[in-house]
Amino acid sequence: FFFSFSTSAKNLIPFISPFSWDPTFSELDRMLHFGKQPWEWLHPFLKAALITTALSFVYKLWFFSKYMVIFWQAFSLTRPNLRAQFFITMILSWILNGFVLATFFSSAGPCYFGHFYPDLLNPYTGLMNFLRESDKISPVYDLWAMDYLIDAYNQKATNLFSGISAFPSMHVSVAFLNVLIGWRTHRALGIFFTAYFAFIIIGSVHIGWHYAVDGYMSIITTFILWMIVGCFFPKDTVKE
C-alpha cells in the first residue's frame, strides 16, 4: 500500500513543482569533482560495454533486494528494536527523500537533461551516446526503463514503477539503509551490503540516472533519520 502511494506521489512531483534544479545539481557536481562531471571520472574505468551491462543488471536487482530485505526484517524476531528502527527509518526516508525533498528540489536526472533543458549545453551527451552505443554490443537494461518513464510522463500516466525524480536518490537511500542494518546484524552481511551499495552509487552515476549529489544527500538524510529513530529503540540484547 505504501509503495503504491509512493508511486502515485512520485508521478505528481513534476506537476506540483516542475523540473528546474538539474542545472544547479549538474554545476554542483562539477564544482565538487574538480571541474569535471563525476561520470567523466568514472568513464575511463567503466567504458567497456560488458561492465556497463553488469552495472545495469546489478542496478535493476535493487527492486529485488529492496523487497528481500523487507521480508527478512518482517519475519525476523531476534532483534525487534532493530527491526522497528529499520522499518520506521525506511518509511520516513521514502517520505522525506522520496517526496518532500524530491518536490522542493524537483529534478529529472542526467539522462533527461537534454529533454527538459533543450536550450542548455548538455554535459551528459557523451554519456548517453556511450550508453546507446554500448547497448548495441551488450544490453543496457536501463535505457528501456528510461524510455518507459519518459513515455509515461508525456502521457501523464501513472503506470507500474513510473515517475521521474532524481534528487535525492532512493536507490542510494535504500541501499545505504541496508548497509546500516547489515552491519548491525552480522559482519558478513555488512560487507555484502556495503559492496552492493558501492555498485548502486557508482551505477547511478555511470548509467545516467543520478547526479552524484543525489546520492550524497541520500546518505546524509538516511543516516540522520537512522540515528534519530535509533534514539527511541535501544540496541537489542541477543543471545548468541
Secondary structure by P-SEA (a helix, b strand, c coil): caaaaaaaaaaaccccccccaaaaaaaaaaaaacccccccccccccccaaaaaaaaaaaaaaaaaaaaaaaaaaaccccaaaaaaaaaaaaaaaaacccaaaaaaccccccccccccccccccaaaaaaaaaaaaacccaaaaaaaaaaaaaaaaccccccbbbbccccaaaaaaaaaaaaaaaccaaaaaaaaaaaaaaaaaaaaaccccaaaaaaaaaaaaaaaaaaaaacccccccc
